[in-house]
Amino acid sequence: MNFKSLGIKPELVQALSKMGITEPTPIQAQSIPLILNGKDLIARAQTGTGKTLAFLLPILEKINPKQTQVQALILSPTRELALQITEIAKALAPIYGLGVLPVYGGQDTEAQIKKLSRGVHLVVATPGRLLDHMGRGTIQLNQTKTFVLDEADQMLLMGFKNEVEIITKALPKKRQTLCFSATLDGQVKKMAYRYTKSPASISIEHAKVTLDSIRQEVVETTDRRKQASLLKVLDEDNPYMAIIFCRTKRRVEDLYSSMHEKGYNCIRLHSDILQSKRERMMKNFRSGDVQYLIATDVAARGIDVSGVTHVYNYDAPETPESYIHRIGRTGRAGENGYTCLFVAPKNEEELAAIEKKLKKTLPRRKVTLENFS
């Protein structure tokens, strides 16, 4: 199977080939024909499966370049994701003479308005800044034919439900809606079905071999001893490149401050950090100049970094699916990975749910803390 057989025009196939993309991934192979045929879609696919092109390619095919209204809207929970989608779209859109505009916080609003006045076919936005433009009347969605809700699970977890509701009401009732999500629990499915009409459903399973290549352990600790336990483990492992997950921005900041003060080569990533600074930090991490990336789930969503050898769950994730999504960032491309989950007594339910999902008991790692009263 190739992109041409899926209905993608030769010019776009050629552009993809120059980017080193010659064969569709499973999510692309299943999604593209459905989207081209106008079906609504609910799709579950992890980061790194090629889901952005799964919805972007058919959208570019369907946009009419002669109509300068916003014909497609992609809604993303974070600036990082919006920026990544925009970069891919801008690389391919010129083939059809299409205008693409990213709309997210931290940008010059007046510059965005000028670009909108010249005509934009595709908008990639975060909810807050999009609503700002809608309030100003600078973005009209009454001609939008395709609406993509990307990372629908994070939209729900981040509390964007009301914003999504307002945005969808401004869209034409007769439209195509595509919901893509890394996880699909009951809440997310309910929201997805609310905005779609008779949707097709696709679920791309995470290859089991990926998890089989990851050695997983649990450190049983307490809230008071957790940070000391983490640092002890880091000193013992001395990983080449590691991601440390925390639940909240505050937790990321606290851990970063402590590790940075103690001389660890680390950076932190969350939504309050300026976009330009985030881009510089991620460039340093990808190049291997930084050993530890401390991040929230949302900030790390969509970031696909090769070479991550270790993943540390400093805070237990909210769902087993989130745990699998986190640890899937290591043990890639035939390499072995390692992950460690730190659990306090209050995390017993989360741990039990994870072990039930994995259908096994995770081995416990003993951590001895000296001079800790």
Helices and strands as residue ranges (DSSP letters): G 4-6, H 10-18, H 26-36, E 41-44, H 51-62, E 72-75, H 79-92, G 93-96, E 100-103, H 109-117, E 122-125, H 127-136, E 146-150, H 152-157, H 161-170, E 176-181, H 186-195, E 200-203, H 208-212, E 214-220, H 223-237, E 242-246, H 249-261, E 266-269, H 275-286, E 292-296, H 297-300, E 310-313, H 320-327, E 337-343, G 345-347, H 348-358
